[in-house]
Amino acid sequence: MSNGVEMVVKSAKTVREAHDYTGTAPFSASNKQKRAYSVRTKTLLSDWAAGAAIPVAVIVLWQLGGSAGWISPEFLPAPWSILSAFAGLAASGELLHHLGVSIGRAGLGYVIGGVLGLLFGVLTGLFRKAEYLLDPSVQVLRLVPHLAIAPLIILWFGFGEVSKVAIILSGAFFPLYINTFMGIRSVDNKLFEVARVLGFGPLQKLHRLILPAALPGILLGLRLSMAVAWIGLVVAELIGSSSGVGFLINEAKQNSNTEVIFVGIIIFAIVGKLIDSLFRVIERKLLHWRDSYQG
């Protein structure tokens, strides 16, 4: 009789445990995920608030100083005046037109310079003879500033689009070249031994081992190249242009319109930051497998 009671008790306990496992555990896991998501969201909002504290305080003090007449509007126009100029340019469609032209130029120069930098970086990274032949010349050219080479490019190609794209691509080339070269050279030698054991051919070795291992360096090069290309765009458009955000700044300088100059500077800063943030997201997506990657 006692054995029967024990069996009934055990059966009830088993059913209860099964119910707990199938019923409450998933809800518990779901609650944990929700709590983790809530914590991440609060942390992100807290970080954003901390990062925005100083800029907001500066803008408020800046506006108060301008409204009180402590700051000359010709020297430093108040934020509200800059916002009014921005709204006027946006309403007329002029700002969107110039921004589109600038993004198109930067994108074209970045693609051409980036492709060349990637190809040269892979070539010199894989082959010592190519490194001895090409790298010294590339390193010398890398140290020439944009402002020094821009007049020569304009002399060669004139004030048209070709010269502007050439200035941009000359800046975009070097960061991707250097980081691709260094990324390939830092690949662990054990991977080459694995490729030899698996019987990989040159293309398989490059595609399946070398480039994935060098990906962190390549992605960093892509990000830095975009930043330098954006700076090169400013140089190209300020030297000689009939359209683009740089032209807008240059025209405002000639007309002593300080508000529009600030609008152009802020546009360059915001778009540059957005592009950099986009590349950071891409890095996090592609490098999620690295435990040490912090973004």
Residue pairs with C-beta under 8 A, 6 or more apart in sequence:
59 79
62 71
62 76
62 78
62 79
63 78
63 79
63 80
65 71
65 78
66 73
66 76
66 77
66 78
66 79
66 80
66 81
67 78
71 78
73 81
73 258
74 256
74 258
75 258
76 258
77 258
77 259
77 262
81 259
82 259
82 262
82 263
82 266
84 259
85 257
85 259
85 260
85 262
85 263
86 95
86 263
86 266
89 95
89 248
89 260
89 263
90 96
94 248
95 248
95 263
95 267
97 243
98 243
98 244
98 245
98 247
98 248
99 245
99 267
99 271
101 243
101 244
102 233
102 237
102 244
102 245
102 246
103 271
105 161
105 164
105 165
105 168
105 233
105 236
105 237
105 244
106 168
106 229
106 230
106 232
106 233
108 165
108 168
109 164
109 165
109 166
109 167
109 168
109 169
109 171
109 172
109 229
109 232
109 233
110 168
110 169
110 172
110 225
110 226
110 229
112 165
112 169
112 172
113 168
113 169
113 170
113 171
113 172
113 173
113 176
113 225
113 229
114 172
114 173
114 176
114 222
114 225
116 169
116 173
116 177
117 172
117 173
117 174
117 175
117 176
117 177
117 180
117 221
117 225
118 176
118 177
118 180
118 218
118 221
120 134
120 138
120 173
120 177
121 176
121 177
121 178
121 179
121 180
121 181
121 183
121 184
121 218
121 221
122 180
122 184
122 206
122 211
123 130
123 134
124 130
124 131
124 134
124 135
124 138
124 177
124 181
125 131
125 180
125 181
125 182
125 183
125 184
125 185
125 214
126 184
126 206
126 210
131 181
135 181
138 174
138 177
141 174
142 174
142 178
146 167
146 170
146 171
146 231
146 232
146 235
147 235
149 167
149 170
150 167
150 235
150 236
150 239
151 239
153 163
153 166
153 167
153 170
154 163
154 239
154 240
156 163
157 163
157 166
159 240
159 241
163 236
163 240
164 233
164 236
164 237
164 241
167 232
167 235
167 236
168 229
168 232
168 233
168 236
169 229
169 232
170 232
171 225
171 228
171 229
171 231
171 232
172 225
172 226
172 228
172 229
172 232
173 225
174 225
174 228
175 221
175 224
175 225
175 227
175 228
176 218
176 221
176 222
176 224
176 225
177 221
178 221
179 217
179 218
179 220
179 221
179 224
180 214
180 217
180 218
180 221
182 217
183 213
183 214
183 215
183 216
183 217
183 218
183 221
184 210
184 214
184 217
186 214
186 217
187 209
187 210
187 213
187 214
188 213
191 209
191 210
191 213
192 205
192 209
194 209
195 204
195 205
195 208
195 209
200 208
200 209
211 218
215 286
215 287
216 287
216 290
216 293
219 279
219 282
219 283
219 286
219 287
220 283
222 279
223 276
223 279
223 280
223 283
226 275
226 276
226 279
227 272
227 275
227 276
230 268
230 271
230 272
230 275
233 244
233 246
234 246
234 268
236 246
237 244
237 245
237 246
237 247
237 249
237 250
238 246
238 249
238 250
241 247
241 250
245 264
245 267
245 268
246 264
248 260
248 263
248 264
249 260
249 261
249 264
249 265
251 260
252 258
252 259
252 260
252 261
252 264
253 261
280 295
283 293
283 295
284 293
284 295
287 293
